[in-house]
Amino acid sequence: MTTTYAALLRGINVSGHRKVPMAELRSLLEELGHRDVRTYLQSGNAVFTTDADDRSEDALRQDLEDAVERHFGFRVDCLVRDADYLAAVADACPFPAAELEGRQLHVTYFSERVDPERLAGIDQAAFLPEEFRLGDRALYLYAPDGLGRSKLAEALSRPGLTKGVVATSRNWNTVAKLVELTRA
């Protein structure tokens, strides 16, 4: 049985730093034995299928992180999530995604569950109309003026709030495209 996954690489190709060309990322994934490898945008989104039924998402992540480090000479945090998880996160969105622009809605994927107590100190009312909600290893952020102007996003990214947890964010357009690509 084959399973389709998305690999989400954190913090690559930003302002010319930690460059990971998508063609090389596709080759690395193929060298790891994966098939039907596709990338989306230049920000570290890859979709692949594998027969590694006995391999956990963490094992697949570790393989990819190690391969990136060997090939590029620097470590990149990655998350690997299967098609069902990505669809479930999209389906569970607490905001009206169909009514919003993709730049207004974001999902931050986490490597593990984040205890709501970590975020309890954020006074959500102080950031309205911006809002966030926690989901299954994900945080949904509604930022009507976009992420670049979001004061709430800035507050959520403070050191310590998600200490020890790998986090990487995608706008809703990318979330929807990854669901589509993993379902294709």
MOVENQUI-V872681 format. One record per backbone hydrogen bond with DSSP energy under -0.5 kcal/mol. CO is the residue of the C=O (numbers start at 1). NH is the residue of the N-H. E is the energy in kcal/mol with one decimal. If there is no record, write none. Layout:
CO,NH,E
CO,NH,E
This chain:
3,50,-2.0
4,83,-1.9
5,48,-2.2
6,8,-0.5
6,81,-2.4
7,9,-0.6
7,46,-2.3
8,79,-1.8
13,15,-0.6
14,17,-2.1
17,13,-0.7
17,14,-1.0
18,13,-1.6
21,25,-2.1
22,26,-2.6
23,27,-1.9
24,28,-2.5
25,29,-2.3
26,30,-2.1
27,31,-2.6
28,32,-1.4
29,34,-2.0
30,33,-1.9
35,49,-2.7
38,47,-3.3
40,45,-0.6
44,9,-2.8
45,40,-2.4
46,7,-3.4
47,38,-2.6
48,5,-3.1
49,35,-2.9
50,3,-2.3
51,53,-3.0
52,55,-1.8
56,60,-2.3
57,61,-2.5
58,62,-2.6
59,63,-2.3
60,64,-2.0
61,65,-3.0
62,66,-2.5
63,67,-2.2
64,68,-2.7
65,69,-2.2
66,70,-2.5
67,71,-2.5
68,72,-3.1
68,73,-0.5
69,73,-1.8
77,10,-2.8
79,8,-3.2
81,6,-2.8
82,86,-2.2
83,87,-2.4
84,88,-2.3
85,89,-2.6
86,90,-2.1
87,91,-2.9
88,92,-1.8
90,93,-1.3
95,97,-2.2
96,99,-1.9
96,100,-0.5
97,100,-1.3
101,104,-2.0
101,105,-0.6
102,105,-0.7
102,172,-1.6
104,143,-3.4
105,172,-2.4
106,141,-2.8
107,109,-0.6
107,170,-2.4
108,139,-2.1
109,168,-1.9
113,115,-0.5
115,118,-2.1
116,119,-1.2
116,120,-0.6
117,120,-0.7
119,122,-1.8
121,123,-0.7
122,124,-1.4
123,126,-1.3
124,127,-1.8
125,128,-0.8
127,130,-2.1
131,142,-2.9
133,140,-3.2
135,137,-1.1
135,138,-0.5
137,110,-2.9
138,135,-3.7
139,108,-2.9
140,133,-2.0
141,106,-2.4
141,143,-0.7
142,131,-1.8
143,146,-2.5
146,149,-0.7
147,150,-1.3
149,151,-0.5
150,154,-1.2
151,155,-2.1
152,156,-2.7
153,157,-1.2
155,158,-1.2
158,161,-1.6
160,163,-0.7
162,165,-2.2
166,111,-2.0
168,109,-2.9
170,107,-2.8
171,175,-2.3
172,176,-2.9
173,177,-2.1
174,178,-2.7
175,179,-1.9
176,180,-2.4
177,181,-3.0
178,182,-2.2
179,183,-1.1
180,184,-1.0
